[in-house]
Amino acid sequence: MYRTLYWFGDNGKTGVDDSLSLANEPTYSNGGKTVTITLKPYTWSNGEKLTAQDVLFWINMDKAEKANYAGYAPGQFPDNIVSAKAPNDTTVVLTTDKAYSQQWFLFNQLSQITPMPAAWDMSSATTKGDCATNVSGCKAVFTYLTAQSKDLPGYATSKIWSVVDGPWKLQSFNSDGHVTFVPNPTYSGPQKAQVKEFKMVPFTTDTAEFNVLRGGSTLDVGYIPTQDIAKAKPANTSPATPGPNPLSANYELLPWFLYGFNYFPINYNNPTVGPIFKQLYIRQALQSVVDQKGIISSTAKNYGVETTGPVPLFPDSPLVSQTEKNNPYPFSIAGATKYLTDNGWKVVPGGVTTCVKPGTASGDCGAGIASGAKLTFALPYASGNATIDTAMASFKSNAAQVGITLNLKPEPFNTVTGATVPCSGKTCTWEMGNWGGGWVYAPDFYPTGELLFATGAGSNSGSYSNPQLDKLIAATNTQSGTAVMQAYEDFMAKNVPVIYQPNYTYSLTEIANGLKGYTSNNPYGYITPEDWHY
């Protein structure tokens, strides 16, 4: 319904899709510190033109409410914008505090912008706001829009949310996930919707969805759970290569592999277990009991690839370092045991491993860890997916072999993501949390770490902080080339600030025979159903 300033992912490939972007790619001047953006002729569904002021509306809101934006990283957009001006309706001129890598600035800064219509600039149902032209006017608008966003039954009839610039309008919305879209007849883009309506249908479990899909008459596009694939595809083949298709009579199988990496965070600010997680050897031991190859071959049926750092191993690219390719922490019970025994712990396989050498000297357990401390952690994870269930059971079993107790608890996805957020103080009590999908590089499309691992970043769930890493991340933002990227990813691979998990194919997509226009999957998880037709 709402298009971003720059659209990413073209025909299954990473990068900018100029044809679906609302603006031409930016030009740079003044030593790289002046960024000029020229808009294409788009129109909002209420007949108003999409203008440079709509871009400034978003930027002003970002400046005013950056603390409420998960895409915010201190020192970056909008902190690095000295001025933002609209000399005319089709031009936006940004002045930055210094010159940045042009690829990074487009992929990870400008990529976040979604122009907002003047119809949203309201401080009440009857009072016009002033956020589009004045940052100080944004607080009242944000408060009003936030209140409107909580009225889920009113989404489809809202005078605010119904003003769109994308190919679809909302016809009906149910908070349980049933959503129906109809074509936006005023869409200005290259491809208008070709079907009368587009419905999204929710399921509580992957098994329930598969049972409907197997019927072959209800869903045009669905997903096969990996446990329902009868045979694994051959090993050492591309994760995006189709294997045996149990629905071949009615559907075509198209694996959907997202450009991202799979991990789950641990809470460094937890008053009890935070000091334990801050010890590198503990993270090395935890990583060593993750049997990535075993999970990929058995549970994921070879639709996956190992995660050894923040840069995806698939598709292969010059950005992937040799450290990541070699995997510094392969599955090894013996290796995990040694990490612990070398650092003051009495390992009890099948029992409870405890700290027997408290202190900060070499060979001791480390700062903040008391004598008798136990390696016992609560690990809630997203329920409803059998692949994740099995992977978590494997992790628990392997950890028990070195005396680490993982108290698993399946919970709804929203519950897990709602709990695993940056926090501090006595109420910062979550320990681990696995939402099952790690991170897809969107809306930061270049695989740098400012949003996820820089100190104080909005999506740094576990509050990891390391001055050396902050410097490495900053270098990837200002310098081009593979050397700075590989220095950052090598640090991440060796220091394991999170627990890496196998990156399973996001979904094994099944496309009904005869459905045209669904030629490939977007590597960032976007869909363009306006292309689909029979």
C-alpha positions as CSV (number, residue, x, y, z in Angstrom):
1,M,0.0,0.0,0.0
2,Y,2.9,2.4,0.8
3,R,6.0,2.4,-1.3
4,T,9.5,3.1,0.0
5,L,11.5,5.8,-1.6
6,Y,13.9,3.1,-3.0
7,W,12.7,-0.4,-3.7
8,F,15.2,-3.3,-3.3
9,G,15.3,-6.7,-4.9
10,D,14.9,-7.3,-8.6
11,N,14.0,-10.6,-10.1
12,G,15.5,-12.6,-7.2
13,K,18.7,-10.5,-7.0
14,T,19.9,-8.2,-4.3
15,G,20.3,-4.4,-5.0
16,V,18.1,-1.5,-6.0
17,D,15.1,-2.0,-8.4
18,D,15.0,1.4,-10.1
19,S,11.7,0.6,-11.9
20,L,9.8,0.3,-8.6
21,S,11.5,3.1,-6.8
22,L,9.7,6.4,-6.2
23,A,12.9,8.4,-7.0
24,N,15.9,8.3,-9.2
25,E,19.1,7.1,-7.7
26,P,20.8,10.0,-5.8
27,T,23.6,12.2,-7.0
28,Y,26.4,13.4,-4.8
29,S,28.4,16.7,-4.8
30,N,30.3,18.9,-2.4
31,G,32.8,16.2,-1.8
32,G,30.1,13.7,-1.2
33,K,28.3,15.7,1.5
34,T,25.4,17.0,-0.6
35,V,22.9,14.4,-1.7
36,T,20.3,15.3,-4.3
37,I,17.2,13.2,-4.8
38,T,14.8,13.6,-7.7
39,L,11.3,12.2,-7.4
40,K,9.3,10.5,-10.1
41,P,5.7,11.5,-10.9
42,Y,3.6,9.6,-8.4
43,T,0.2,10.4,-7.0
44,W,-1.6,9.6,-3.8
45,S,-4.9,7.8,-4.0
46,N,-6.7,11.0,-2.8
47,G,-5.5,12.8,-6.0
48,E,-2.6,14.8,-4.4
49,K,0.8,14.6,-5.9
50,L,3.6,12.8,-4.1
51,T,6.1,15.7,-3.4
52,A,9.4,16.4,-1.8
53,Q,7.5,17.7,1.2
54,D,6.2,14.1,1.8
55,V,9.8,13.0,2.0
56,L,10.6,15.7,4.5
57,F,7.5,14.7,6.5
58,W,9.1,11.3,7.1
59,I,12.5,12.8,7.8
60,N,11.1,15.3,10.3
61,M,9.1,12.5,12.1
62,D,12.3,10.4,12.2
63,K,14.2,13.3,13.8
64,A,11.4,13.9,16.4
65,E,10.7,10.3,17.3
66,K,14.0,8.4,16.7
67,A,13.8,6.8,20.1
68,N,10.6,5.1,19.0
69,Y,12.1,3.8,15.7
70,A,13.6,0.3,15.6
71,G,15.7,1.4,12.6
72,Y,17.6,4.0,14.6
73,A,21.3,3.8,15.3
74,P,23.0,6.6,17.3
75,G,25.0,9.0,15.1
76,Q,23.3,7.8,11.9
77,F,20.2,8.8,10.1
78,P,18.8,11.3,11.0
79,D,21.7,12.4,13.3
80,N,24.0,12.6,10.3
81,I,21.8,15.0,8.4
82,V,22.8,18.6,8.9
83,S,19.9,19.9,6.7
84,A,17.1,18.6,4.6
85,K,15.4,20.9,2.1
86,A,12.9,20.8,-0.7
87,P,13.8,23.5,-3.3
88,N,10.9,22.4,-5.4
89,D,8.1,19.7,-5.4
90,T,10.4,17.1,-7.1
91,T,13.7,17.6,-5.4
92,V,15.1,16.8,-2.0
93,V,18.6,18.0,-1.0
94,L,20.3,16.5,2.0
95,T,23.5,17.8,3.6
96,T,25.4,15.3,5.6
97,D,27.9,15.8,8.4
98,K,30.7,14.1,6.4
99,A,31.1,12.0,3.3
100,Y,29.9,8.5,3.5
101,S,30.2,5.4,1.3
102,Q,27.7,6.1,-1.4
103,Q,26.6,2.5,-1.6
104,W,26.1,2.3,2.1
105,F,24.2,5.6,2.2
106,L,21.8,4.5,-0.4
107,F,21.4,0.9,0.8
108,N,21.2,1.6,4.6
109,Q,20.1,5.3,5.1
110,L,18.0,6.5,2.2
111,S,16.5,3.0,2.0
112,Q,14.6,3.6,5.2
113,I,12.6,6.5,3.9
114,T,8.9,6.0,3.1
115,P,7.2,9.2,2.0
116,M,4.1,10.0,4.0
117,P,1.0,11.8,2.6
118,A,-0.1,15.2,3.8
119,A,-3.4,13.4,4.9
120,W,-1.3,11.9,7.8
121,D,-0.1,15.3,9.0
122,M,-2.9,15.6,11.6
123,S,-2.8,16.2,15.4
124,S,-6.4,15.2,15.8
125,A,-9.4,14.1,13.7
126,T,-10.1,17.8,12.8
127,T,-6.8,19.6,13.4
128,K,-4.1,19.9,10.8
129,G,-0.6,19.2,12.0
130,D,2.7,20.8,11.2
131,C,5.2,17.9,11.1
132,A,5.8,18.1,7.3
133,T,7.4,21.5,7.6
134,N,8.5,21.7,11.3
135,V,10.1,19.1,13.5
136,S,8.6,20.7,16.6
137,G,5.1,19.9,15.2
138,C,5.8,16.2,15.0
139,K,5.1,15.1,18.6
140,A,1.4,15.9,18.4
141,V,1.1,14.2,15.1
142,F,3.0,11.1,16.3
143,T,0.7,10.9,19.3
144,Y,-2.4,11.1,17.2
145,L,-1.2,8.6,14.6
146,T,-0.1,6.1,17.3
147,A,-3.6,6.2,18.8
148,Q,-5.1,5.7,15.3
149,S,-2.8,2.7,14.8
150,K,-4.3,0.9,17.8
151,D,-7.7,1.0,16.3
152,L,-7.2,-2.3,14.3
153,P,-10.9,-2.8,13.3
154,G,-10.9,0.7,11.8
155,Y,-7.9,0.2,9.5
156,A,-10.0,-0.5,6.3
157,T,-12.2,2.6,6.7
158,S,-9.6,5.0,8.1
159,K,-9.4,8.4,6.4
160,I,-5.7,8.3,7.2
161,W,-4.5,4.8,6.3
162,S,-6.7,4.7,3.2
163,V,-4.4,7.3,1.5
164,V,-1.8,5.2,-0.3
165,D,0.6,5.4,-3.2
166,G,1.1,1.7,-3.8
167,P,-0.7,-0.7,-6.1
168,W,-3.1,-1.9,-3.4
169,K,-5.8,-0.5,-1.1
170,L,-7.1,-2.2,2.1
171,Q,-10.6,-3.6,1.8
172,S,-10.8,-5.5,5.1
173,F,-8.6,-6.2,8.0
174,N,-8.9,-8.6,10.9
175,S,-6.5,-8.5,13.8
176,D,-6.1,-12.3,13.6
177,G,-4.3,-11.9,10.2
178,H,-7.1,-12.1,7.6
179,V,-6.4,-9.2,5.3
180,T,-8.0,-8.4,1.9
181,F,-6.6,-5.9,-0.6
182,V,-8.2,-4.5,-3.8
183,P,-6.4,-2.6,-6.6
184,N,-5.6,1.1,-6.2
185,P,-6.8,2.5,-9.5
186,T,-4.7,5.6,-9.2
187,Y,-1.4,3.8,-8.8
188,S,1.3,5.5,-10.8
189,G,3.8,2.7,-11.0
190,P,4.8,0.5,-13.9
191,Q,2.4,-2.4,-13.1
192,K,-1.2,-2.1,-11.8
193,A,-2.8,-4.9,-10.0
194,Q,-4.3,-7.5,-12.4
195,V,-6.7,-9.5,-10.1
196,K,-9.8,-8.2,-8.4
197,E,-8.6,-8.9,-4.9
198,F,-5.6,-10.3,-3.0
199,K,-6.1,-12.1,0.3
200,M,-3.7,-13.0,3.0
201,V,-4.7,-16.0,5.2
202,P,-3.1,-16.8,8.6
203,F,-2.5,-20.2,10.1
204,T,-1.6,-21.0,13.7
205,T,0.8,-23.8,12.7
206,D,2.7,-24.8,9.6
207,T,0.9,-28.2,9.7
208,A,-2.5,-26.6,9.5
209,E,-1.4,-24.5,6.5
210,F,0.0,-27.5,4.8
211,N,-3.2,-29.5,5.2
212,V,-5.1,-26.7,3.3
213,L,-2.4,-26.4,0.7
214,R,-2.5,-30.1,0.1
215,G,-6.2,-29.9,-0.8
216,G,-5.0,-28.0,-3.9
217,S,-8.1,-25.7,-4.4
218,T,-7.9,-22.9,-1.9
219,L,-4.5,-21.3,-1.8
220,D,-2.8,-19.8,-4.9
221,V,0.5,-19.4,-3.1
222,G,1.4,-21.4,0.0
223,Y,4.4,-22.9,1.8
224,I,5.5,-26.4,2.5
225,P,7.0,-27.1,6.0
226,T,10.3,-28.9,5.6
227,Q,9.1,-31.8,7.7
228,D,6.5,-32.5,5.0
229,I,9.2,-32.9,2.3
230,A,9.5,-36.6,1.8
231,K,13.1,-36.6,0.7
232,A,15.9,-34.2,1.3
233,K,17.4,-32.7,-1.8
234,P,21.0,-33.6,-2.6
235,A,23.6,-32.2,-0.2
236,N,26.0,-29.5,-1.3
237,T,23.4,-28.0,-3.7
238,S,22.3,-24.4,-3.7
239,P,19.7,-23.7,-0.9
240,A,17.6,-22.1,-3.5
241,T,17.5,-25.2,-5.7
242,P,14.1,-27.0,-5.7
243,G,14.1,-30.6,-4.6
244,P,11.4,-33.3,-4.7
245,N,7.9,-31.7,-4.8
246,P,5.1,-33.5,-3.0
247,L,2.5,-31.2,-4.5
248,S,3.8,-31.4,-8.1
249,A,0.3,-32.2,-9.5
250,N,-1.0,-28.8,-8.6
251,Y,1.9,-26.6,-7.7
252,E,5.4,-25.5,-8.7
253,L,8.0,-25.5,-5.9
254,L,10.1,-22.3,-5.6
255,P,12.4,-22.1,-2.5
256,W,12.6,-18.7,-1.0
257,F,16.0,-17.9,0.5
258,L,16.3,-14.5,2.2
259,Y,19.4,-12.3,2.3
260,G,20.1,-12.4,5.9
261,F,21.5,-14.5,8.8
262,N,20.0,-16.5,11.5
263,Y,20.8,-16.0,15.1
264,F,19.2,-15.4,18.5
265,P,20.3,-12.8,21.1
266,I,21.5,-13.2,24.7
267,N,21.0,-10.5,27.3
268,Y,24.2,-8.9,28.4
269,N,22.3,-6.6,30.8
270,N,20.6,-9.3,32.7
271,P,21.6,-8.8,36.4
272,T,22.1,-12.6,36.9
273,V,23.4,-14.2,33.7
274,G,24.7,-11.1,32.0
275,P,28.2,-11.4,33.5
276,I,28.3,-15.0,32.3
277,F,27.4,-14.0,28.7
278,K,30.1,-11.3,28.7
279,Q,32.8,-14.0,28.9
280,L,33.9,-14.9,25.3
281,Y,34.6,-18.5,26.3
282,I,31.0,-19.0,27.4
283,R,29.7,-17.8,24.0
284,Q,32.3,-20.0,22.3
285,A,31.1,-23.0,24.3
286,L,27.4,-22.2,23.4
287,Q,28.2,-21.8,19.8
288,S,30.1,-25.1,19.7
289,V,27.1,-27.1,20.8
290,V,24.9,-25.9,17.9
291,D,25.0,-28.7,15.3
292,Q,24.4,-26.6,12.3
293,K,25.3,-29.3,9.7
294,G,23.1,-31.9,11.4
295,I,20.1,-29.6,11.5
296,I,20.5,-28.6,7.9
297,S,20.8,-32.2,6.6
298,S,18.1,-33.8,8.8
299,T,15.5,-31.2,10.0
300,A,15.9,-28.7,7.1
301,K,16.2,-31.4,4.4
302,N,19.3,-29.5,3.0
303,Y,17.3,-26.3,2.4
304,G,19.7,-24.2,4.4
305,V,23.3,-23.0,4.9
306,E,25.4,-22.5,8.0
307,T,25.6,-19.1,9.8
308,T,29.1,-18.3,10.9
309,G,28.8,-14.5,11.0
310,P,26.7,-11.5,9.8
311,V,27.4,-11.8,6.1
312,P,25.3,-14.5,4.5
313,L,27.3,-17.5,3.1
314,F,24.6,-17.7,0.3
315,P,24.8,-16.3,-2.2
316,D,28.6,-16.4,-2.3
317,S,30.1,-12.9,-2.9
318,P,33.4,-11.1,-2.4
319,L,32.1,-9.8,0.9
320,V,32.2,-13.3,2.5
321,S,35.5,-13.6,4.4
322,Q,37.6,-16.7,4.7
323,T,37.0,-16.7,8.4
324,E,33.3,-17.1,7.9
325,K,33.8,-19.8,5.2
326,N,36.1,-21.8,7.6
327,N,33.6,-21.5,10.5
328,P,35.7,-20.8,13.7
329,Y,33.3,-22.7,15.9
330,P,32.2,-26.0,14.3
331,F,30.0,-28.4,16.3
332,S,32.2,-30.0,18.9
333,I,31.2,-31.3,22.4
334,A,34.8,-31.8,23.2
335,G,35.6,-28.2,22.2
336,A,32.7,-26.8,24.3
337,T,33.9,-28.8,27.3
338,K,37.5,-27.5,26.9
339,Y,36.3,-23.9,26.8
340,L,34.6,-24.4,30.1
341,T,37.2,-26.5,32.0
342,D,40.0,-24.1,30.9
343,N,38.1,-21.2,32.5
344,G,37.2,-22.4,36.0
345,W,34.1,-24.6,35.5
346,K,33.5,-28.1,36.6
347,V,31.7,-29.8,33.7
348,V,29.2,-32.4,34.6
349,P,27.8,-34.1,31.4
350,G,24.1,-34.6,31.8
351,G,24.2,-32.7,35.1
352,V,24.9,-29.2,36.2
353,T,28.1,-27.4,35.4
354,T,29.2,-25.0,38.1
355,C,31.9,-22.3,38.6
356,V,34.6,-23.7,40.9
357,K,37.3,-21.0,40.3
358,P,35.7,-17.6,40.7
359,G,37.9,-14.6,40.0
360,T,39.4,-12.6,37.1
361,A,42.8,-14.2,36.6
362,S,43.6,-16.4,33.7
363,G,41.7,-19.7,34.1
364,D,39.1,-18.2,36.4
365,C,35.4,-17.9,35.6
366,G,35.6,-14.1,35.1
367,A,34.2,-10.9,36.5
368,G,30.9,-11.0,38.3
369,I,30.6,-14.8,38.4
370,A,30.3,-16.3,41.8
371,S,31.5,-19.6,43.1
372,G,28.8,-22.2,42.5
373,A,27.2,-20.3,39.6
374,K,25.3,-22.6,37.3
375,L,25.0,-22.6,33.5
376,T,21.2,-22.7,33.5
377,F,19.3,-20.4,31.1
378,A,15.7,-19.8,30.1
379,L,15.2,-20.0,26.3
380,P,11.8,-19.1,25.0
381,Y,11.4,-19.7,21.2
382,A,8.8,-19.0,18.5
383,S,6.2,-21.8,18.4
384,G,4.3,-23.3,15.5
385,N,7.2,-24.3,13.3
386,A,8.4,-27.9,13.5
387,T,11.9,-27.1,12.1
388,I,12.5,-24.7,14.9
389,D,11.1,-27.1,17.5
390,T,13.5,-29.8,16.3
391,A,16.5,-27.4,16.1
392,M,15.9,-26.2,19.7
393,A,15.6,-29.8,21.0
394,S,18.9,-30.6,19.3
395,F,20.5,-27.5,20.9
396,K,19.1,-28.5,24.4
397,S,20.4,-32.1,24.1
398,N,23.8,-31.1,22.9
399,A,24.2,-28.4,25.6
400,A,23.2,-31.0,28.3
401,Q,26.3,-33.0,27.3
402,V,28.5,-30.3,28.7
403,G,26.2,-29.6,31.7
404,I,24.5,-26.6,30.3
405,T,20.7,-26.6,31.1
406,L,18.4,-24.8,28.6
407,N,14.9,-24.4,29.8
408,L,13.0,-24.3,26.5
409,K,9.6,-22.7,26.3
410,P,7.6,-22.4,23.0
411,E,5.7,-19.1,22.9
412,P,4.0,-17.1,20.2
413,F,6.4,-15.2,17.9
414,N,5.1,-11.8,19.1
415,T,5.7,-12.8,22.7
416,V,9.3,-13.7,22.0
417,T,10.0,-10.5,20.0
418,G,8.2,-8.4,22.5
419,A,10.4,-9.7,25.4
420,T,13.8,-9.7,23.7
421,V,14.4,-6.0,23.5
422,P,17.2,-3.7,24.8
423,C,16.8,-3.1,28.5
424,S,18.7,-2.3,31.7
425,G,18.2,-2.5,35.5
426,K,16.4,-4.9,37.8
427,T,13.5,-5.5,35.3
428,C,15.9,-6.6,32.5
429,T,15.3,-10.2,33.3
430,W,15.0,-12.1,29.9
431,E,18.0,-14.3,29.3
432,M,17.8,-15.7,25.8
433,G,15.1,-15.5,23.1
434,N,14.8,-17.1,19.7
435,W,12.2,-15.7,17.3
436,G,13.3,-18.2,14.7
437,G,14.3,-16.1,11.8
438,G,17.3,-14.0,12.8
439,W,17.6,-10.9,10.6
440,V,16.8,-10.1,7.0
441,Y,18.8,-7.2,5.6
442,A,15.9,-4.7,5.2
443,P,15.5,-1.8,5.4
444,D,19.3,-1.8,5.8
445,F,20.2,-3.7,2.7
446,Y,24.0,-3.7,2.9
447,P,25.1,-6.2,5.5
448,T,26.8,-3.9,7.9
449,G,26.1,-3.9,11.7
450,E,25.1,-0.4,12.8
451,L,21.5,-1.3,13.3
452,L,22.1,-4.6,15.1
453,F,25.3,-4.4,17.0
454,A,26.5,-0.8,17.4
455,T,26.3,0.4,21.1
456,G,22.8,1.7,21.7
457,A,21.3,0.7,18.4
458,G,17.6,0.2,18.3
459,S,17.7,-3.4,17.2
460,N,20.7,-4.4,19.3
461,S,18.4,-6.7,21.3
462,G,20.9,-8.1,23.8
463,S,22.6,-4.7,24.4
464,Y,26.0,-6.0,23.2
465,S,28.7,-3.2,23.4
466,N,32.3,-3.3,22.3
467,P,34.3,-0.1,21.4
468,Q,36.4,-2.1,18.8
469,L,33.3,-3.3,17.1
470,D,31.9,0.2,17.0
471,K,35.0,1.4,15.2
472,L,34.8,-1.4,12.7
473,I,31.1,-0.7,12.0
474,A,31.8,3.0,11.6
475,A,34.5,2.2,9.0
476,T,32.0,0.2,6.9
477,N,29.8,3.3,6.8
478,T,32.4,5.6,5.4
479,Q,34.8,3.4,3.4
480,S,34.0,1.3,0.3
481,G,35.5,-2.1,-0.5
482,T,35.7,-5.6,0.9
483,A,38.5,-5.0,3.4
484,V,36.5,-3.0,5.9
485,M,33.6,-5.3,5.5
486,Q,35.7,-8.4,6.2
487,A,37.4,-6.8,9.2
488,Y,33.9,-6.2,10.7
489,E,32.6,-9.7,9.9
490,D,35.8,-11.4,11.1
491,F,35.3,-9.7,14.5
492,M,31.7,-10.9,14.6
493,A,32.6,-14.4,13.6
494,K,35.3,-14.8,16.2
495,N,33.6,-12.9,19.1
496,V,30.0,-14.4,18.7
497,P,28.0,-11.7,20.3
498,V,24.9,-13.7,19.5
499,I,24.3,-17.4,19.0
500,Y,24.4,-18.3,15.3
501,Q,21.9,-20.8,13.9
502,P,21.5,-22.5,10.5
503,N,19.9,-20.2,8.0
504,Y,17.0,-22.3,6.8
505,T,15.3,-21.3,3.5
506,Y,12.7,-18.8,4.6
507,S,9.9,-20.8,3.0
508,L,9.4,-23.5,0.4
509,T,7.0,-21.6,-1.7
510,E,4.3,-23.5,-3.7
511,I,2.8,-21.6,-6.7
512,A,-0.4,-22.9,-8.2
513,N,-0.2,-24.1,-11.8
514,G,-1.3,-21.4,-14.1
515,L,-0.5,-18.5,-11.9
516,K,1.6,-16.1,-14.0
517,G,4.0,-13.3,-12.9
518,Y,5.5,-15.1,-9.9
519,T,8.9,-15.6,-11.5
520,S,11.2,-15.4,-8.5
521,N,11.3,-14.6,-4.8
522,N,12.5,-11.2,-3.5
523,P,15.7,-11.9,-1.4
524,Y,14.5,-9.3,1.2
525,G,11.1,-10.9,1.8
526,Y,9.0,-8.5,-0.3
527,I,6.1,-9.6,-2.5
528,T,4.6,-7.8,-5.5
529,P,1.2,-9.5,-6.1
530,E,0.3,-6.8,-8.6
531,D,2.5,-8.9,-11.0
532,W,0.4,-12.0,-10.4
533,H,-2.4,-13.1,-12.8
534,Y,-4.1,-16.1,-14.4
